[in-house]
Amino acid sequence: MAASVVPHFANDIGADRIKVGVRELNCMGARPPFDHPHVYLDMGGDNEILCPYCSTVYEYVPGLTAIESDPPGCIVATHGLVDASE
C-alpha cells in the first residue's frame, strides 16, 4: 500500500517496457483522451510489473529517481514529489 505520493506514468510512445525509480505507480496507458482506467500498480518485492490494461511492463531501476523514467518523458504527474538529488 502506498505510504506516500504515487507518480503517474503514460506510455504514449508504445514502449514495451518503461524503467522507473519507484515500485508503486499509477499507469494511465496513453495521455487523455486515449488513456485507459488509471490503475495503481504495486510491485511489492518484485522488480517489474505488467499493466493489465495496456500490457506495459514497468521495471524498477534503483538508479532512477521517483520523477524519472527510461524512456524519458513517461512521467505525467508527480503531485508533489520532489527529486531527492536536487
Long-range contacts (C-beta under 8 A, 24 or more apart in sequence): 1-42, 2-40, 2-42, 5-78, 5-79, 5-80, 5-81, 6-40, 6-79, 7-66, 7-67, 7-75, 7-76, 7-77, 7-78, 7-79, 7-81, 8-38, 8-75, 8-76, 8-77, 8-78, 8-79, 9-58, 9-69, 9-74, 9-75, 9-76, 10-35, 10-74, 10-76, 11-54, 11-56, 11-74, 12-74, 13-71, 13-73, 13-74, 15-56, 15-71, 15-74, 16-56, 16-57, 17-56, 17-57, 17-58, 17-59, 18-56, 18-57, 18-58, 18-59, 18-69, 18-70, 18-71, 18-74, 19-58, 19-59, 19-60, 19-61, 19-64, 19-69, 19-70, 20-58, 20-59, 20-60, 20-61, 20-64, 20-68, 20-69, 20-74, 21-60, 21-61, 21-62, 21-63, 21-64, 21-65, 21-66, 21-67, 21-68, 21-69, 22-60, 22-66, 23-60, 25-58, 27-51, 27-53, 27-54, 27-56, 27-58, 28-76, 29-53, 29-54, 29-56, 30-54, 31-76
